[in-house]
Amino acid sequence: MYFAGSSVLDHPCVILDSQVAATLRNTCKWGSLGEDGWPASTYVRYCTLLDRWAREESRRLGRRIGIGIGIGIDEIERWLFRP
């Protein structure tokens, strides 16, 4: 799915898998995430969450949100996926 984003920082082509879900549950305390499978509405909430976190982190670091400058949602996803 990543290639479908064409390297655009805010592309919504992120993956919500069991590893990401475990980090969201255990580290981020995202309690509404079930153990097995997620409906489309959960994926939409996940994309919205990553977008918000990327924007917040970009502002915190003083990086403009936009083309190749701010924090991308894929960077947040990579942090969530950490083993």
VENFENKA-V84012 format. One record per residue. N is the residue number from 1. SS is DSSP state (2 for helix, 1 for strand, 0 for the rest). OMEGA is omega as a letter, one per 30 degrees, with the letter a starting at -180 (none if undefined). Layout:
n ss omega
N SS OMEGA
N SS OMEGA
This chain:
n ss omega
1 0 a
2 2 a
3 2 a
4 2 a
5 2 l
6 0 l
7 0 l
8 0 a
9 0 a
10 0 l
11 0 a
12 0 a
13 0 a
14 0 a
15 0 l
16 0 l
17 0 a
18 2 l
19 2 l
20 2 l
21 2 l
22 2 l
23 2 l
24 2 l
25 2 a
26 2 a
27 0 a
28 0 l
29 0 l
30 0 a
31 0 a
32 0 a
33 0 l
34 0 a
35 0 a
36 0 l
37 0 a
38 0 l
39 0 a
40 2 a
41 2 l
42 2 l
43 2 l
44 2 l
45 2 l
46 2 l
47 2 l
48 2 l
49 2 a
50 2 l
51 2 l
52 2 l
53 2 l
54 2 l
55 2 l
56 2 a
57 2 l
58 2 l
59 2 a
60 2 a
61 0 a
62 0 l
63 0 l
64 0 l
65 0 l
66 0 a
67 0 l
68 0 a
69 0 a
70 0 l
71 0 l
72 0 l
73 2 l
74 2 l
75 2 l
76 2 l
77 2 l
78 2 l
79 2 l
80 2 a
81 2 a
82 0 a
83 0 none
